[in-house]
Amino acid sequence: MKKIITIVLILILVFASVFAKELNIVHLNDFHGRLVPQVQKIYKNYSYTVAGAEYISAIVNNIKQKEKNVLLFDAGDFSAGTIYSNLSNGLSVVDFYNYLKFDAVALGNHEFDFGYDAMKNMVRRLSAPVLCANAYPLFDNTKPFVIINKDGLRVAVIGLLTPETKIITMPNALNNRDIIDPVETLNKYKNDILAQNPDLVVVLSHCGVKEDERIAKNVDFVDLIIGGHSHTELFEPIVVENNNKKIYIVQAGSYGKYVGHIKLNVENKKIKSFSYSLYPTINAIINPDKNAYKVVQNYIVDAEKYSSEVIGFSDVELNKDSKDIDKNLGTFITNVLSYMTNSDIAFYNHGGIRDVLNKGEITYGEIFNILPFENTVVKFKMKGSDLISLLDSMDQKKTKLHYNDSLENINGKWFLRGKELKEDEYYTVATVDFLYYGGDGYTEFSKFPVLQNYGYARELIVDFIKKNSPIKSSRLILTSK
């Protein structure tokens, strides 16, 4: 009798191990080159020193040591965003990711910030599969999806890129590729993926959380969407019911502030249990991985040398909060953008200007601190009536916009270079992609098609200062030929 009971118990354990498998997934998104710690707000309101290669690595290593069957994924925009990544065209982050041994990485729109050839170079150097299913034709050296075997579990992982990439990247950065609708793409690959008999289907989606919800509502064969692009801090998963199935959506904010950790059990190709955490990368409570720092140390040293490069001189301090238009940094920035893009009007968001331009020598690092975001400048034509409506409604927005000094409000009416704006005329406008796509509530721009993308706002400012130093006022005094 005891022998029979023993056999039964063994069989139960065997079948349990066959039909119920634990899987741990660690993930990042929108890392944007945060290889060096910096003070950021986490949990929306609290400022701490977070991120940094050695601290993120320590969290990942700790999870790998404590948990079993761990996969490491990234949902895109890993490469561009700090001087420590941009100077190497993203290769510093690639070396760090290779050290962490990622299992799959999705392309984000900012992977194209340095041009198509630089993107190909990053892809070639990454040891992990790089995924992007909805490019047509596929980008060089990428795959639409992969099947990963982990302790008997077959995990299908497919990558998606936001279709917005077509108009928010540098010209020709996509090398004549089109970006197809994510839902259409998933349905296209459905049979190919299911033919591989996966136990779990994971989407690495660099499309934004709203698009991820649309995907979940319209595609019923996926189990989990690990998102990016919208920089959303999801402390609890979004769960979408589709065809009597739960589809989980997660995202770990941005800038290396959090590391996401999913623990789930899969049985009979279904998720039976699901738990989720975001681990804050607060440096003060983490024992850093010194070996991770050594991987990127040379990049950091080189970047700090470049950061100290003197690019010009300013005879005046410029501050975005100054009431004196001649000393207002926002006016200076928009004056430069208007000049460099040959646009009638330029706009810049107040919150995107993060520091003061001090009197004296100007270093590249100082401009990077003033404009740390990887915002690109786009130009389009806007109808006068829409322009007037936008200008008149700024008081109702989250924040007012800075604009160039050739635009003035006189007795409640708007004038450009001394002439009143006409409702039926079109005016060329330059602004950053953040505002163009509705940032700070400015939804008025995106209905007008982009005529040209000029690259980073920061680089336009640097180029102007190099050619027109010293800076004497927010109003442009040109010395370049």
Sequence and secondary structure as in RCSB ss.txt:
>XXXX:A:sequence
MKKIITIVLILILVFASVFAKELNIVHLNDFHGRLVPQVQKIYKNYSYTVAGAEYISAIVNNIKQKEKNVLLFDA
GDFSAGTIYSNLSNGLSVVDFYNYLKFDAVALGNHEFDFGYDAMKNMVRRLSAPVLCANAYPLFDNTKPFVIINK
DGLRVAVIGLLTPETKIITMPNALNNRDIIDPVETLNKYKNDILAQNPDLVVVLSHCGVKEDERIAKNVDFVDLI
IGGHSHTELFEPIVVENNNKKIYIVQAGSYGKYVGHIKLNVENKKIKSFSYSLYPTINAIINPDKNAYKVVQNYI
VDAEKYSSEVIGFSDVELNKDSKDIDKNLGTFITNVLSYMTNSDIAFYNHGGIRDVLNKGEITYGEIFNILPFEN
TVVKFKMKGSDLISLLDSMDQKKTKLHYNDSLENINGKWFLRGKELKEDEYYTVATVDFLYYGGDGYTEFSKFPV
LQNYGYARELIVDFIKKNSPIKSSRLILTSK
>XXXX:A:secstr
 HHHHHHHHHHHHHHHHHH EEEEEEEE   TT  S EEEEETTTEEEEE  HHHHHHHHHHHHHHSSSEEEEE 
S  S SSHHHHTTTTHHHHHHHHHHT SEEE  GGGGTT HHHHHHHHHH SS EE TTEES  TT BSEEEEEE
TTEEEEEEEEE TTHHHHS TTTTTT EE  HHHHHHHHHHHHHTT  SEEEEEEES HHHHHHHHHH  S  EE
EE SS  B SS EEEE SS EEEEE B STTSEEEEEEEEEETTEEEEEEEEEEE  GGG    HHHHHHHHHHH
HHHHHHHT EEEEESS BBTT SSGGGBHHHHHHHHHHHHHT SEEEEEGGG  S B SEEEEHHHHHHHS S  
EEEEEEEEHHHHHHHHHTGGGSSS EEE TTEEEETTEEEETTEE  TTSEEEEEEEHHHHTTGGG  SSTTS E
EEEEEEHHHHHHHHHHHH SB SSS      
